[in-house]
Amino acid sequence: MARRKPKPAPPEVVYLFKERPLCIKGAKTANAQKIGESLAEIKRLNNGRMGAKTIVRAATDNANYLHRHFEWNDEICGRRHRLDQARELAACIDTVFHNERGEEKIIPAFISLNDDVGASYRSSQEIFDSTDLQVLALRACERDLDSFARRFMRIAEVCDALQEARAKIKARRERMEAERPGSRPSA
């Protein structure tokens, strides 16, 4: 009788990609389990601490699985870094808004929204003036709350508050969708 190889034991920790576009080099062939294990190993080798610099330092080794997910061409990195700086510039600006009661509020001046054409920054005023843009913003808010809730799911009080907030946001979005011309059922 031929001996069968024993099946490898499943990993102790299972790593998955988040439900959002994967914006890393080599995304099509990326393996969440291998990335997660590599990051956990870096953390283990650094006394339980891991920062961006530690990850890059480890990934400089060609044998490290993470190496393939970094851009090592400095010219390309420079362009990408400038795009990150542009995003930071747009994200770091607030504006003073006066609500219908005349109260002054400090709000983000620009908010990135995804529509049929892609992502672009919209002014807060532009969003306030458009039901369609408000619906897009509310959908983004729902996704962000879901992501935040998954991150802190073990803290019951936080999850309860997030669920309540998400339900209110969803109800407002659905009301707005139903009230706008040519409305369609919510997704």
C-alpha positions in Angstrom: 0.0 0.0 0.0 1.4 3.4 -1.0 1.9 6.0 1.7 0.1 9.2 1.3 1.6 12.5 2.1 -0.1 14.1 5.1 -2.0 17.3 4.3 -0.3 20.4 5.6 -2.0 21.9 8.6 -4.1 25.0 7.9 -2.4 28.2 9.0 -3.1 29.4 12.5 -4.2 32.8 11.3 -6.1 33.3 8.0 -5.4 36.5 6.2 -7.8 38.1 3.6 -7.8 41.2 1.6 -10.2 44.0 2.6 -13.3 44.5 0.4 -11.9 47.5 -1.5 -9.7 48.0 -4.5 -6.2 46.5 -4.0 -3.8 49.3 -4.7 -0.4 47.5 -4.4 2.1 46.5 -7.0 1.4 43.0 -8.3 -2.2 43.1 -7.0 -3.4 40.6 -9.6 -1.1 37.8 -8.2 -1.0 39.0 -4.6 -1.6 36.4 -1.9 -3.2 37.8 1.3 -2.0 34.8 3.3 1.6 35.2 2.3 1.5 39.0 2.8 -0.1 38.6 6.3 2.4 35.9 7.3 5.3 38.0 6.1 4.1 41.0 8.1 3.5 38.9 11.2 7.1 37.6 10.9 8.5 41.1 10.6 6.5 42.0 13.7 7.8 39.0 15.5 11.4 39.7 14.6 11.1 43.3 15.9 9.8 42.6 19.4 6.2 42.9 18.4 6.6 46.3 16.8 6.2 47.1 13.1 6.1 50.4 11.3 6.3 51.4 7.6 10.1 51.8 7.8 10.5 48.3 9.3 8.3 46.8 6.5 10.3 48.5 3.8 13.6 47.5 5.4 12.5 43.8 5.4 11.1 44.0 1.8 14.4 45.2 0.4 15.5 41.6 0.6 14.7 40.0 -2.8 13.8 36.7 -1.0 11.1 38.4 1.1 7.6 37.8 -0.3 6.8 41.5 0.1 9.7 42.5 -2.2 7.5 41.9 -5.3 4.8 44.3 -4.0 7.1 47.3 -3.8 8.2 49.6 -6.6 12.0 49.8 -6.4 12.4 52.2 -9.4 13.0 55.6 -7.7 11.6 57.6 -10.7 8.3 55.8 -10.5 8.3 56.0 -6.7 8.8 59.7 -6.9 5.8 60.2 -9.1 3.6 58.0 -6.8 4.9 59.9 -3.8 3.9 63.2 -5.3 0.4 61.8 -5.9 0.2 60.9 -2.3 1.4 64.4 -1.4 -1.4 65.8 -3.7 -3.9 63.7 -1.9 -2.6 64.9 1.5 -2.8 68.5 0.3 -6.5 68.1 -0.7 -7.3 66.2 2.5 -5.6 68.7 4.9 -7.7 71.7 4.0 -10.9 72.6 5.9 -13.4 75.4 5.3 -15.8 77.4 7.4 -19.4 76.5 6.6 -22.5 78.4 7.9 -25.6 76.2 8.2 -29.2 77.3 7.7 -29.3 78.5 11.4 -26.2 80.7 10.8 -24.0 78.4 12.9 -20.4 78.2 11.9 -19.0 74.8 11.3 -15.5 73.7 10.3 -15.7 71.0 7.6 -13.4 69.4 5.0 -13.0 71.7 2.0 -12.6 68.8 -0.4 -13.9 65.3 -0.3 -12.9 62.5 -2.6 -15.9 60.7 -4.2 -16.1 57.9 -6.7 -18.7 58.2 -9.5 -19.1 56.6 -12.9 -16.1 58.4 -14.2 -13.8 57.6 -11.3 -12.5 59.3 -8.1 -12.2 63.1 -7.9 -12.2 65.8 -5.2 -15.4 67.7 -4.8 -15.9 70.8 -2.7 -18.1 70.4 0.3 -20.4 73.2 -1.1 -20.7 71.3 -4.4 -21.8 68.2 -2.4 -24.3 70.2 -0.3 -25.8 71.6 -3.5 -26.3 68.2 -5.2 -28.5 65.4 -4.1 -26.6 63.0 -6.4 -23.3 63.9 -4.8 -24.8 63.6 -1.3 -26.0 60.1 -2.1 -22.4 59.2 -3.3 -21.0 60.7 -0.1 -23.5 58.8 2.1 -22.6 55.5 0.3 -18.9 56.2 1.0 -19.8 57.0 4.6 -21.6 53.7 4.9 -18.6 51.8 3.5 -16.2 53.7 5.8 -18.4 52.9 8.8 -18.5 49.2 7.9 -14.7 49.2 7.6 -14.4 51.0 10.9 -16.8 48.5 12.6 -14.9 45.5 11.3 -11.7 47.0 12.7 -13.2 47.5 16.2 -15.7 44.7 16.2 -14.6 43.4 19.6 -15.5 46.6 21.4 -19.2 46.2 21.8 -20.0 49.8 22.7 -18.3 51.1 19.5 -20.1 48.6 17.3 -23.5 49.4 18.8 -22.9 53.2 18.2 -21.6 52.5 14.6 -24.6 50.3 13.8 -26.9 53.0 15.0 -25.1 55.7 12.9 -25.0 53.5 9.9 -28.7 52.8 10.1 -29.4 56.6 10.2 -27.1 57.2 7.3 -28.6 54.4 5.2 -32.2 55.7 6.0 -31.2 59.3 4.9 -29.5 58.0 1.7 -32.5 55.9 0.8 -34.9 58.8 1.4 -32.8 61.0 -0.8 -32.6 58.4 -3.5 -36.4 58.0 -3.4 -37.0 61.7 -3.6 -34.8 62.6 -6.5 -36.0 62.7 -10.1 -35.6 59.4 -12.0 -34.9 57.6 -8.7 -34.3 53.9 -8.7 -34.3 51.4 -5.9 -31.2 51.6 -3.6 -28.4 49.2 -4.2 
